[in-house]
């Protein structure tokens, strides 16, 4: 894999830390800014909504611009948004900074996915995607737990400052190492051609699957801290460790999925999806037993991110010929439709008085919905996903 891919992964690490770190900071933010936990949870949804809107918009604007230029602009805006977020004491301002950071994150990831797959051989898209998304899963392993520890020791604002500090060297590294070429290698089809290609029923169904699976992941992950403390009965000091376990599983899942997706994942995806449904159900039932719940967390990280990243790679393969510059953007949007929907549904379940286990049950229902979509999905013989 080209070294520049790992530098993109460093930036994605900072962005993934920002996106996921609220799972360990939501209670502190709620107390500090005088809002409810579900209201603070909407910060995650706001970030996801910004990415849903930002990914295709940014890809359309930058589809014929040099990828390095676009990546630097997006990362600079992302860094600035975190500085403002760390300084504010107004929840509304913090919410706006999350949307702005998300727009920048979306643009970076959309261009980054296209640039990354353009740096490798046509049959290595899965491994290139795994390197890039590996930054996200490493954020779960190291960045998010570190953010939770910083939040407990120095307050939630310190985690925002840390993200800004990690983003700064990534800016320098990208400026020096990422090629100057266009975001999509070779001739770029017209925007209308790409958009028409992305409306194919088979491709739309893969995007829907990615949204549902990621919605299930974010639904539980956003409210994992109160699940650990209120249902498992563990102290707040356990939260960073549990988050790290989830991240370790996620990293293993993305790494394995990268190679699997390049070989064709059709026979494995239904089994992995069934295992993921069983896993969310088991966690909902076993949440009151700390040992079982903690043991399930890394397994769910592996399954959730393994299935999700495999679906992203399938989008990139199916869109490679007709939508090379927008395929990554729509994959990013699909993931973040789920990331926006999941916390909202989980928060609604909490607000409805259904208890701290309820987000896990919602996750199980979303994966069950994905199973129904998969059964109805039109298949092409050459794409047996």
Buried (B, 14 or more C-beta within 10 A) or exposed (E): BBEBBBBBBBBBBBBBBBBBBBBBBBBBBBEBBEBEBBBBBBBBBBBBBBBBBBBBBBBBEBBEEBBBBBBBBBBBBBBBBBBBBBEBEEBEBBBBBBBBBBBBBBBBBBBBBBBBBBBBEEEBBBBBBBBBBBBBBBBBBBBBBBBBBBBBEEBBBBBBBBBBEBBEEBBEBBBEBBBEBBBBBEEBBEBEEBBEBBEBEBBBBBBBBBBBBBBBBBBBBBBBBBBBBBBBEBEBEBBBBBBBBBBBBBBBBBBBBBEBBBEBBEEBBBEBBEBBBEBBBBBBBBBEBBEBBBBBBBBBBBBBBBBBBBBBBBBBBBBBEBBBBBBBBBBBBBBBBBBBBBBBBBBBBBBEEBBBBBBBBBBBBBBBBBBEBBEEBEEEEEBEB
